[in-house]
């Protein structure tokens, strides 16, 4: 199992990739929130201020967009991600079905298949 982050500019050009192999199996929503948090962390590090974060987990995109936190098992990870995102001028969380998100899905699958992350 792995997670992937891809940063693209407004024209769709890839700016960077980050792929991480997870050593333990986790529920998909947990992997998704780790990926979202890592994406926001990398964006903050790059000093970018206007960001659209796309993800293929509708539940997570809903939680990240909500003004409140519910009592879900991922609420602290969601809070951490939202706290990081609050450093940005503008951030939107957008659900994109997996078929529209293949730029991340395929490399992550290959990384897991080969048992290593990509360089």
C-alpha positions as a Python dict, from the first residue, in 0.01 Angstrom:
ca = {
    (1, 'X'): (0, 0, 0),
    (2, 'X'): (128, 344, -80),
    (3, 'X'): (35, 706, -104),
    (4, 'X'): (121, 961, -364),
    (5, 'X'): (126, 1336, -396),
    (6, 'X'): (155, 1520, -726),
    (7, 'X'): (181, 1897, -754),
    (8, 'X'): (70, 2055, -1082),
    (9, 'X'): (49, 2415, -1187),
    (10, 'X'): (-264, 2581, -1326),
    (11, 'X'): (-185, 2449, -1676),
    (12, 'X'): (-154, 2088, -1557),
    (13, 'X'): (226, 2065, -1575),
    (14, 'X'): (369, 1838, -1304),
    (15, 'X'): (592, 2031, -1064),
    (16, 'X'): (689, 1744, -834),
    (17, 'X'): (592, 1395, -719),
    (18, 'X'): (624, 1223, -386),
    (19, 'X'): (547, 855, -343),
    (20, 'X'): (560, 677, -8),
    (21, 'X'): (531, 306, 61),
    (22, 'X'): (338, 231, 380),
    (23, 'X'): (472, -54, 587),
    (24, 'X'): (134, -144, 738),
    (25, 'X'): (-207, -177, 582),
    (26, 'X'): (-440, 102, 685),
    (27, 'X'): (-801, 184, 604),
    (28, 'X'): (-819, 377, 277),
    (29, 'X'): (-951, 693, 443),
    (30, 'X'): (-649, 697, 677),
    (31, 'X'): (-410, 667, 381),
    (32, 'X'): (-600, 946, 205),
    (33, 'X'): (-574, 1181, 503),
    (34, 'X'): (-200, 1110, 536),
    (35, 'X'): (-161, 1195, 165),
    (36, 'X'): (-362, 1516, 204),
    (37, 'X'): (-160, 1620, 508),
    (38, 'X'): (168, 1549, 327),
    (39, 'X'): (50, 1746, 24),
    (40, 'X'): (-37, 2049, 236),
    (41, 'X'): (293, 2018, 425),
    (42, 'X'): (485, 2021, 95),
    (43, 'X'): (282, 2316, -35),
    (44, 'X'): (358, 2517, 280),
    (45, 'X'): (728, 2430, 244),
    (46, 'X'): (721, 2560, -117),
    (47, 'X'): (558, 2886, 4),
    (48, 'X'): (270, 2846, -241),
    (49, 'X'): (-37, 3034, -126),
    (50, 'X'): (-327, 2935, -354),
    (51, 'X'): (-393, 2563, -371),
    (52, 'X'): (-659, 2320, -487),
    (53, 'X'): (-612, 1981, -323),
    (54, 'X'): (-774, 1700, -523),
    (55, 'X'): (-849, 1360, -376),
    (56, 'X'): (-1051, 1055, -471),
    (57, 'X'): (-1202, 1003, -125),
    (58, 'X'): (-1529, 1200, -116),
    (59, 'X'): (-1565, 1147, 260),
    (60, 'X'): (-1225, 1304, 331),
    (61, 'X'): (-1278, 1598, 94),
    (62, 'X'): (-1608, 1662, 273),
    (63, 'X'): (-1440, 1650, 616),
    (64, 'X'): (-1159, 1882, 507),
    (65, 'X'): (-1411, 2130, 362),
    (66, 'X'): (-1642, 2127, 665),
    (67, 'X'): (-1636, 2412, 915),
    (68, 'X'): (-1667, 2168, 1205),
    (69, 'X'): (-1504, 1840, 1312),
    (70, 'X'): (-1718, 1540, 1391),
    (71, 'X'): (-1621, 1248, 1613),
    (72, 'X'): (-1471, 1030, 1339),
    (73, 'X'): (-1160, 820, 1399),
    (74, 'X'): (-957, 1049, 1171),
    (75, 'X'): (-1063, 1380, 1326),
    (76, 'X'): (-718, 1457, 1472),
    (77, 'X'): (-548, 1393, 1137),
    (78, 'X'): (-811, 1609, 967),
    (79, 'X'): (-755, 1882, 1228),
    (80, 'X'): (-378, 1864, 1173),
    (81, 'X'): (-427, 1894, 796),
    (82, 'X'): (-668, 2187, 834),
    (83, 'X'): (-428, 2360, 1074),
    (84, 'X'): (-147, 2332, 818),
    (85, 'X'): (-384, 2454, 545),
    (86, 'X'): (-476, 2760, 752),
    (87, 'X'): (-127, 2896, 675),
    (88, 'X'): (-230, 2933, 309),
    (89, 'X'): (-403, 3230, 151),
    (90, 'X'): (-653, 3006, -29),
    (91, 'X'): (-713, 2632, -22),
    (92, 'X'): (-995, 2428, -173),
    (93, 'X'): (-1058, 2058, -131),
    (94, 'X'): (-1198, 1893, -443),
    (95, 'X'): (-1325, 1538, -492),
    (96, 'X'): (-1193, 1385, -816),
    (97, 'X'): (-1300, 1028, -904),
    (98, 'X'): (-1012, 780, -928),
    (99, 'X'): (-1034, 771, -1308),
    (100, 'X'): (-956, 1142, -1306),
    (101, 'X'): (-672, 1087, -1062),
    (102, 'X'): (-467, 824, -1247),
    (103, 'X'): (-161, 1049, -1248),
    (104, 'X'): (-112, 945, -883),
    (105, 'X'): (-286, 607, -873),
    (106, 'X'): (-71, 421, -1127),
    (107, 'X'): (274, 517, -989),
    (108, 'X'): (160, 429, -635),
    (109, 'X'): (37, 90, -754),
    (110, 'X'): (369, 24, -927),
    (111, 'X'): (563, 130, -619),
    (112, 'X'): (372, -120, -409),
    (113, 'X'): (403, -388, -677),
    (114, 'X'): (781, -353, -685),
    (115, 'X'): (801, -322, -306),
    (116, 'X'): (979, 12, -316),
    (117, 'X'): (903, 375, -368),
    (118, 'X'): (1026, 552, -677),
    (119, 'X'): (1339, 768, -663),
}
